[in-house]
């Protein structure tokens, strides 16, 4: 029997990679790519589970899902870190390196 590829397996894999790389963009791009990748995974997984012998690249789909989950976790952590940094130091402090060093010294008690 001729097996065909899952329609979104490659897209899920690419979105998983983008979600890991995108965590460096304040976490927002990684969150968006990871969520879209998981939604596409859910659709293709349901398609595969309905008839497993018809499709061939389920391994790519699972790898993409794992990458999306890792990207979501990294992006969420980085986004929370950015929010905490803005709450503690303020937006102006993050823009000015000398002011940031001064605030860190104040926090350390030096």
N, C-alpha and C positions, 0 to 999 in steps of 0.2 A: 504494500500500500504506500502511496506517495504521501509523505508527511510534509506539512506546511509549517511555516514559522508563525509564532504568535504575533498579532499585529503590533503590539506596543512593547515587546520585550527589549528591543534596542533603545527605544525612547526611555524606558524605565532605567536602563543601565546608564544612559547618558545623563539623565536627570539626577541619578544617584551621585555620579561624579561631580556634576555641577553643584549639587547641594553641599558636598564636602569642600570644594574650592570656594563656593559662595559664602561659607561661614565667615570668611575674612571681610566681607562687605557689610560689616556691622550686624551680621547674622540674618538680615532680612532676605537677601537673595537665596541663601541656603534654605531658609524656612519655606519659601515659596516653591523652590524646585523640589524639595523633599516631599512636601504635601502633594504636589501634582504627581510626582513619581509614585507615591503610595496609592493614589486614586487610580492611576493607570494600572498599577499592579493588581489591585483588587478586581478590576474588570477582566484583565487577562487571566488571572488565576481562576476566576469563575468559569471562563471559557475553557481553560485547560481541564479543570475538574469535571466538566460535563462530558468530555471525550478525550482522555489522555493519549490515546494511541494516534490521534490525528495530528498532534503538534510535536515539534522536535526541540525547540530551544527553551525549555523550562528552566534550565540551569542559568541562563542569562537573566531570566526574570527574577529568580531568587537572589542572584548576586546583586542585581539592581535594587531589590527591596532592602537588602542588608546595607548597601551603600546609602540609600535614602534614610534609613533609620540612623545610621552613624552621622550623616550630614545634619539631620534634624536635631540630634542631641548636641553636636558641636555648635550649631547655629543658635540653639536656644541658650546654651551656656554663655556664648559670646554676647548675645543680646542682653541677657541678664547682667553680665559683667559691665557692659556699656551703660545700662540704666543705673546700676549702683555707682559707677564712677561719676556719672553726671549728677546723681543725687548727692554724693559726698563732696565732690570738688566743685561742681558747677560747670556750666558750658564754657564760660570765659577762661576758666583755669585750664581746661583741656586744650584750648587754643593757644595758650601762652606757656612755653616750656619753663621759663624762669619762675613764673607764678606757681606752676605745678610743683617745682622743686621746693619752693618756699612753703607751700601747703603740706607737702609730705614731711618736711622738717618739723612743722608745727604739730602734725599728727604723731610723729615719733618722739616729740618732747625735747628736741635739740635746740 
